[in-house]
Amino acid sequence: MVGYFAGRHAQRLLKRFEKNLPQCRAVQNRLLLSILRANQTSDFGRKHHFEQVGNYLEYRQALPLSNYAYFAPYIERCREGDAKALFGAGQEILMFALTSGTTARAKLIPVTRQFAQGYRRGWEIWGFKAITDHPDSYLRKILQVSSPADEVRTPAGIPCGAISGLLARDQKRIIRQFYATPYEVTRIENPADRYYAVMRFAIAEDIGFISTANPSTTLILARTAQENAERLIRNLHDGTLDESISMPKPLRQQLTRHLRADASRAEELEELLKRHGRLLPQHYWNISFLANWTGGSLGFYLPRLSEYFGVAPIRDIGLLASEGRISIPLWDNTPAGVLDITNNFYEFVPQKEIERLDDPEKTDTLEGYFRVMPGWELEKGKAYYIFLTNRAGLYRYNLGDLVRVTGHMGTTPIIEFLSKGAHNSSVTGEKLTESQVVEAVRTSADELAIALENFVMAPQWSDPPRYRLFLAPRHKLEKNDLKRLAGRVDQRLSAINLEYESKRRSNRLARIRVQQVPAQFLARHEENRRRQNQGRSEQFKHRYLYNKPLEFEK
């Protein structure tokens, strides 16, 4: 009965979503006016004359294309408890979603009840379609990994954290009972301990599918069980959570209430360990599908997943951000998903027009002429940057994500994620920006009295992946100097980018490696890029951060 009623609700959502796809323009315009009317009495809405905006053309004339800094003063007032800065009457801010900014301070994205409901609907549509396509996952446990919704609080007492945590914590009880782990696991601070606790709960269950935003997390869970197989089996047999796991006593008591001894499952796992010589998920679970990102640079991880899970379909979870769900994938083994036109209003700017800017996120607004296109005008095969209007108080907001249109369903585009902008890199979700890298390297070099000629940074595929800093110093450095610089840059990036710090602390990113190269290597690379720029040297700028691995010819 539980599965039946939950399924009927999600089925209605999917049918309604699919019914809207041939009407992209009408659906988007209705949504835009709905958002503006709901917030026209806010201080932001009054300043920008929302009450006078009656169509999309007037909307474009009323507001500029903007970065986070344009909204920051209003969000700061919301942080202090003044919701009317951005929102109309009757809208409550449940929390602030934390995400990395381009400077030292994290971005705070206000999460209203309406915004959270829309985010949840997107997940329900995605989940119903995925489970319908994989019926053997139906009514089996879900291994879902999220972060806490209340890591810190604002001066007004509003929690700040991950929206994934909010959705998991407040999930309907009929769905929550299928989660393999209790929400309280998110409160374990040490990442290695948290992964162990997740697997302590999950290894006892019949897991239908695993949902982790980043495939690197899925791999870490598998390795955690492999490396701690005997300890996990012992804990499962005894109904305990290993005493070596560090956590406050009340939290341990909360978690252990969910545990039970399972001697037969422990015996089964012990037999599997003896038979195979190691314990992999493909030995103890019959996974219907894996759910994680597959687009952009994350494709690097996909072959590794098969080593641990065998041949399992992968359903991309869609382009998701703290600012909203952008796409809903409806098929396996592709990063492409249908634009979620029912919860956010979208505008797009062609790739080349944004990338001719020195740093698209360094100013409050994007000045100059840009060819701005609504979702219903996008062309198949073209790449665009997304500008978002949502129920979180953001309007014509530069999301910074580059996507490519792969087709259409009706008049609604199907998009796939390419990268987090030309000046950003995100191998495991760390969202490094070029300005952060420049600040970290230059500050660290100054502190260590290292004179730099030039440098670039790029990801390196390893296990776990890391960043390589290609350094051209004015004077040759000793190995110890390179090691000290690597440590200092790593510390500095962790200090100014909370998501980089999280990925380093959880061992999803390894420490930076510094490689000393002759200045002419970088100069030759610059010249090659300049030629590829078709000789437009006036538009050419040195690039300090790459989002793909980089090698230099000797």
N, C-alpha and C positions, 0 to 999 in steps of 0.2 A: 504493500500500500504506500509506503514511504517513497519508494522509487517511482511508482505510478504517478502520484500527484506532483512530485518534483519534475518528472519528465514532461507531464502535460503542460505545466507552466512554462518550462524552457522551450517546448515545441511551439507554443503560441508566440513567444518572443522571436524565434527563428523565422516563422512564417511571416510575421509582421515586418521583420527586417528585410527579408527577401522581396516582399511586396513593394517596399519602398525603393528598391534598387533601380527600377526603370524611370524613377522620378527624382533623380538627384537634384536638379535645380529647384524644384518646388519644395522638396523636403528640407534642403539646406536654407532656403530663404525663410521658410516658416520658423525653423530653429533659430536663425539669426535674430529675427524680430522677437521671438519668445525670450531669448537671453537679454536683449536690450530692454524690453518692457519690464522684465523682472528686476532690473537694476537701474532703471532710469532715475530713481529717487536717491541713489547713492551719490556721494560727493563726486566720484569719478564720472558717473553718468550725467550729473548736472553740468560739470565742467565741459563735457564733450557733447552736450545737447542731445542725449539719446532720445528724448521725447520728440525731437524733430526728424529723426531718421525713420524713413518709411520704406526704404528699399536698399539693395546692395550698393548701388552707385552712390547714394547719399552717405552710406556707411563709410565707403572709401574716402570720401571727402571730409568726413568728420574726424577721422583718426589716422595717424601715421603708422607705418610699419615700425614695430617697437621691439626693443630688447627688455630683459628683466628689469634693468635699472629704471626704466620709465614707470614701472609699477611699484618699485621698491618703497617710496614714501607712503603709498597707500597701504601696502602690505605691512609696513612697520606699524601703522596705526591699528590695523587688524590684530597684529601681534600683541598690542597693548590692550586689546579688548574692544576696540571701536570698529565693529563690523560694518557700520554704515559708510565707511570710507570707500568700500568697493561693492557692497551688496545692499539690495533693497530690503524693505521691511519683511520680517518673518523668516529670514535666512540665517541659520545658525552655523558657525564654523565649528566643525567636529574636531579638527586637528589641522596641523600643517604638515604636508609631505616634505621631507628633506631631500634635496638633491644638490649635486655639486654645482657651484657657481664658477664663473670665470676668474674670480678673485678669491681671497682667503675665506670670505664668508659664504656659508651655504645659502642656496636659494630656499625660500619658504613658499610653498604653494598652498594657498588656503583650500581646504577640503570641506565643502558644504554638504549638507545631506543630499541635495539634488545632484551634485557632482558625484558623490559616492554611489548613489543609486544608478546613475548612468554607467559608471565604471563596472558596477556589479552586473548590470544587464549585458554588457559586452562579454563578460566572462561566462555568463549563463548561455548565451548564444553560442559562443565558441565551444563550451563544454558539451552542450547537447549534441551539436553536430559531430564532434570528435567521438563521443561515446556511441552515437548512432552508427558511425562508420566503423566502430570497433566494438560490436555488441558483446564480445567476450570480456570486456572490461566492466560491464554493467553490474552494479551492486557489489563490486569488489572495492577494496581499500585504495585510497589515493595517498600517495606520498607527496605532500606539498610542502615546500620550504619557503618561509617568509621571514621577514625581520620584524622587530617589535614596533608597534604603533606609537609607543610612548617612551621614547628614549630620553627626552628632556621635555621641559615645559616652559612656556613663555611667561613673562611677568604677570599676564592675566590668568595663568594656570591652564592654558590650552596645550594639550599634548602635541609633540612633534616627533615624527618618525616615518615609518614606511606605510604607504597606503595599502600595500599587500598585507601588512599586519592587521590593519583596521578591518579589511574585508574578511580575513581569516577569523579574527576574534569575534566579529559580529555576524558570522555566517549563520544562516538558518539552521536550527537544530537538526532538521531532517537531513541536511547535507553534511553538517559538522560531524555526525556520527560515522561518516565514511572516511574521515581523515585518520591517517595512521598515527599521527603524533598530536598530543595536546598543545594548545597555543602556548602554554607556559614554557615550553622548550625554548622559545625565542628569547627568554629572559636570561639564559645562560650566557655570560659575557665572553668567556674564552671560546674562540671559534672552534678549536679542535675538540674541546669538551662538548660543545653544542652539536657538532657533527656526530660524535660518538653517541650522544643521547638520542639523536634522531634515528640512528641505525639500531640502537637498542630497542626502541619501540617498533620500528618498521620491519626488522628482520623476523619478528614473530608473526607477521601478518601475510595474508595473501594480497599482494599489491597488484592492482590492475594497471595503473599507469603512474608515472612520476612526472611531476610538474615543478621545474625549477627554471627561473628566467634564463640563467646562463648555464650552458652545458658543462662549464668547468666545475660548477657546484655538483652536478650529477656525478662527475668523475671523482671528485673528492669524497663523496659519500661512499661510492663503490670501493675506493682505496682504503677508506677508514675501516670498513668491514673486513677487507682482506688483511690488513695489517694488525687488526685486533680480534681476529676470528675466535681464538681460544677464550679470550676474556669475555666476548659477547656471548658465547655459548654458555659459559659458566654463569654469567648474570641471568641469562634466560632460564636456565635450569633452576636457579635459586629464587627467581622473581625479584631481583635486586637491580639497582643502578650503581655501577662501580664506585667505590668510595674515593677513588682517585679523581673523580670528576668534581671540580671545584665549583661550589655554589652555596648561597646562604641556606641555612637549615630549613626555614619555612618553604623555600622553593623546592628543596629536595623532598620534603614531606608531601607537597602538592603533586610532584611528579610520581613518586612511588605509589601513591594511591591509585594511579592508572595502571600499575604493573601487576602481573601475576606470574607465578611459576609455571613453566611449560616444559616438563621433562621430555615429553615425546618429541616436541619440535627441536629441543636441544640435541636429542639423540640423532634425529634426522640430519641436522646440520653437522654434527660431529662425523657422521658417516660420509657425508658429502666432502668434508674436508680431507678425510683419509683417502677417499677414492681419487680426488682430483689433485691433491697436494696443495691446494689453495681454495679459497672460498670466494667465488664471484657471483654477482647477481644472477647471471644466466643459469647458475647451478640451483639456487634456492627460490627464485621467482620466475613466473611465467608472464612476463610483461606483455601487455597488449600493444602499448605504444609508449613512446617517450614524448614529453612536451617541453620544448625549450626553444630559444632563439636559434635560427640557423643562418640568418643573413649576414652580410658584411664579412668581417674577418672571423666570425665565429664558426664558419665552415671548417676551420682548421681542426676543431675538436671532434667533428662527426665521425671520422674513421676510428678514433679512440673509443667512442661509445660502443662500437660493435665488439671490441675486444672484451668488454666487461658484460655487455647485455645481449650479445649475439645479434642476430638479424631481427631488428625491431623497427617498425615504421616510426617516423618522427613527425609530429605535428607541431609546426611553429606556433608559438603562443601569440604572435602578432606584434606589431610595433606598439610598444607600451612605454609610457613615460610617467613621471609624477604628475605631469600636466594633463594626462588623459590617455585613453586607449585610442589609437589612430586606425588600426586595421584589424580585421577578423579573418584569419586564414580558415578556409573551408576544405582544404585538401592536405594530404600527407606529402612529406619530403619536398617541400618548397617553402621559401620564405615569403611568398606572395600571399597577400590577403586583401579582402575587399575593404575599401575605405569605410570606416564606421560613421556614416553620414547622419545618424540619428542622435548623436550625443555631443559632437563638436562641429563648429563651422570652420571650413578650411579655405585657405588661399595658398597659392603656389607661385614661386618665382623660379624661372629657368636657372639651371646650375651655373652657367657661365656668368650671368649677371650678378650673382652673389659673390662668386669667387674672384671677380675682378677687384673686390674691396680688400683693403689691407687686413682688416680684422672686423668682420661683420658684427661682432658683439661688443666692441669697445665703446660705443656711444649709446645714448638713451634711445635714439631713433635712427632709422636707416635713411640718410638723406640722399636725394638724387632721384632720377627717374628709373623705375623698374617696371618691367612688364609683369603685372600681377594678374594671375588667372584663377578663377574659382574652380572647384573640383570638376564641374561638368564640362570644362573646356580643355582638359588635359589630353595630350596626344600619346598614343602607344609608342613605347620605345624611348621616350624623352625622360630626362632626369630633372628633378625639381627639388627646391628647398621648401619646407612646410612652414606656414604661418597660421597660427591657431587662435580661434576665439572659443572660449569654453565657459563653463559655469563655475570656474574657480577664480573669476575676476581678471582674466587675461584676454586682451583684445588685439587682434592682428599681431600676435606675439611670435617672435622668431624662435621656433623650436630648435633650429640648428641641425635638423635631420635631413639628409639627402636621400631621396627615394627615386625609383624608376617605375614608370607605368608599364605593366606587362600585358594589360588587356582591360576589358570592361565587362561588367555584368549589368545589362541594361545600359543606362547612361552613367553608372557609377564606376570610377576607375578601380582597377586592381593594382596594388603597389607592392614593391619589395624594398626593404631597407638596404641602402648601400653603405653609408658611413655617417658618422657624427660630424659632418662638415669637413671641409678641406683642412681646417686649422685645428681639428680635434682628433683624438684617437681613443678608442674604447675597445680594448681586447677582451676584458672580462667585465665590463660595465663601469670602469673607473672614470670615463669621460674626461680625460686629460685635455686641457686646452693649451694652445701654443703659448699664450701669455703666461700660464702657470709654469711651463717648462722653462721659458726664458728667465722668469723671476728666480726659479729655484737654482738653475745653473749659474747664472751671473752672481747671485748672492753668495752661493757656496764657494765659487771661485774667488770672489773678493775676500771672503773670510779666511780662505787658505792661502791667500796671496799668490794665486795662480793667474798668470796673464794669458788670456785667450785670444786666439786669432779668429776662430770661428768654431761652430759646432752644429750638429743636427742630432735629433733623437728619433728612433724608430723601434717598433716592436720586434722581438725575436721569438720565433716559435721554439719553445722548449717545454719541458714538463716539470713545473708549471712555466708558463710563458713569462717573459720579462721585457724590459726596455733596454736597448743599447744606446749609449751616448757616444757618438763619434766625435772625438775631440781633436781640434788642431790648435795646440798651445804654441805660444811664441818661443818657448824653450822646452826641450824634451823633459818629460816627467819620469820619475822613478815609479816602480810598481806600487810602492807604499803610498805615494801621492795619488795615484789613480784610485787606489782602494779607499783612501780617505775621502776623496771627492765623490765617489760612488755612494758612500754611506751618507755624506752630508746632503747630496741632492735627493736621495731617497727620503731622508728625514724631512727635508724641506717640502717635498711634494706631499708627504703624508700630513704635514701641518696645514697646508693650504687647500687640500682636496680631500674631503672626508671619505669619498668613495674609493680613492686610491689607497688611503690609509686602511680602510676596511678590507680591501682585496689583498693588501700586503699582510695584514695581521692574520687573515684567514688562510694564507699561503696559496691563494689563487693567482697571485703574481709573485715572482721571485725578485730578489734584489736587483737593482740596476747594475749593468756591467758597462764599464767605461773602456772604450777602445781608442787608443791614440793613433791618429792617422796624419800623414803629411798634409799640409795646407793645400797642396796642389790637387789632392784627391777631391776635396770639397769644391775647389775652384773648377775642376773639370766637370764635376757633377752639376754645378751651377750653369756652366756654359751649355751643357746638354739640355737642361731645362729651358734655358733662354731660347735656344734654337727651336725647341718644341712649342714655345710661345709665339712662334711665327715672327720673330724679330721685333715684337712690340716691347722693346726694352723699357719704355716709359711705364708699362704696366707690370713689369717683372719685379718681384720682391723675394728676398731670401726666405726660404721656408725652414723653420727650425724643428718642426714636428711633423712626422709622417705617420700615416695610419696603416702602412703596410711595411713588411721587412725591406731593408735597404742594404745593398752590397755595393762596394766601390771597386772598380777595376783598377788593378795596379799597373 
